[in-house]
């Protein structure tokens, strides 16, 4: 499992084919710690497929994915320790904003005091400290901010986001810049 902070994400010659359809064909890029990469393109251009391969949800047809020069292409998602935000934010309406952000920490059985500190830090990053006790449906904060905080609360080495904004579609991935 990846436990240390990532410094560099490498995608090398990544391809994903579904029969004769080349969803992604020979894509390469590097994202260093503190950098932010946005994949911008029309629907069906492979943005989500690239992020799904980085997160480990799909197996690429060819190519490699590396974190700090360690090949992770065939690691299962749970061993990658990445934060992933999908288009549908899937917040729990019965949980407060803080409880939604802390959910992955509860699943990982992080001690309560440490989890509370991580939740506060993640909420501070997106300026959501005020409505943390409210519920997502009643919060003035956008649900995307709550979801981004949830992904960041675990201090994952890689943080990926897939959103759709009217006519433009944004997919991004960045190594964590918080922590050591």
N, C-alpha and C positions, 0 to 999 in steps of 0.2 A: 504494500500500500504506500502511496505517496503521502508522506507526513510533513516533510519540510516545505518551506516556501519555495515556489518555483522561481527561477530566474529567467528562463527562456523557454518558449514553446516553439518547436520547429514542426512544420508540416512540409514533408518532402515528397514530391511527385505523387500526391494523393489522387486516386481515381476511384470512382464508384460507378459500376455499370449494372443496370437492371436489364438483362438480356441484351438486345441491340441498343438500348438507350444509355447514353453516357451522361449520367446526372452530374458527375464531376469528372474532369479529364485533365490529369497531370497538373494539379495545383500545388504550388510551393510558396511558403512565406515563413517569416520568423517574427515572433513578437517577444520583445525583451521586457523584463520586469519594469513596470512603470509606464510602458507603452500601451496604447489602446488601438486595436485594429477594428475597423468596421468593414463588413462585407456588404456592399450595396449593389443591388441589381433587381431586375424584374422577377416576378413570380416564376418559379421553375428553373432558375439559373444555378441552383446548387448550394445556395447559402446555408440553408438548414441542414442539408446533407453533410456539408463540411463540419458544422457544429456537432451534429449527431455522431459523426466519426470521431471527432476530438473527444467528446464525452464518453465514447465507448458503446453507444447504443446501436450502432451499425458497424459491421466489419467492412473496411475498404476492400475494393477489388485489388488495388495495388497501392504502393507507397507506404510511408511510415509517418508516425506521429511520435515526437520525442519531447520530453520535459527534462531540461538540464542535461541533454545528451543521453538520456536513458530512454530506450525505445519502449513505448507504452501501447503500441498499436493493438496488441492482443490482450491487454489487461481488461478485465470486466469493469463496468462503470463503478461498482462499489469499491474497487481497489484504486481508482484514480483520484478520489477525494476532490472532485470538481464541483463547483456551484453551477447550476444550470437553470435558467429562467426561460420558460416557454411562452408562446404567444398568449395562451390562456393562463392567467396568473394563478388560478386555482387556490385562492385563499380560503381558509376555513372561516365561514361567517360566524360561527359560535365561539371563536377564539378572539381575544383582544389582539391588537396590532403587535404588542410585545410577545404574546404567546405564539402568534403566527411566525414571527421572526425566530423565536426560540425553538420551534418545532423540530428542526433537524438536530439540534443539540440534545433534546429530550430523547430522540430516537437513538442517538449515539451514547446515551447515558452519561453525558457530561455533568459533573457535580453542579448542583443548583447555583452556588455562589459564583462559580466560573461562568456558567451559562448566562446568568444575569449581567455580569460584566461584559460579556461578548455581545449580548443583545443591546445593551446601552451604547456600546461603541459602534455597532452596526447602524443603529438608529441615528446616532450623531452624524455619521458619514452622509446621510441623506436628509439631515435636518428634520427628523421626525420625533424628537423627544417629547414634545407636547402631547400629541394624540396617542401615545403608546398604550394608554389604558383603555382607549376607545376601541370600537369594533371597526373592521375594515369598511363596512357599509356606511357607518356614521362618521368615519374619519375624514377630515379635510384633505388628508394626504392621498395622493394617487395610489391606486393599488400596485402600480409598477414600482413605486418607491418601497412599499412594504415587501414586495417580492425580491427586489434587489437587496434589501437589508437581510432577508432570509438567506439568500445565497451567500452573502458576505459574513453572516454571523458565525459560520463554521471556519472562517479564515482559510478557505479552500485555496490551493495553489493556483488554480485556474478558475476564472469566472466567465461564463458564457451567457449571452442574452439573445433571445430571438423575439423580436417584436414586429408588429405591423402598424404603421401609422398612415392612414388613408391611402394615398397613392404611392407612397414610398415604403420600402421594406428594408429594415435594418437588421443585420446580424452582426454581432460583435463578440470578441473574445479577448481577454486580457489577463496576463499573469497578475496575481494579487500584489498590490503595492503596499498593503498594510503589514505590520509586523516586521520580523527580522529580515 
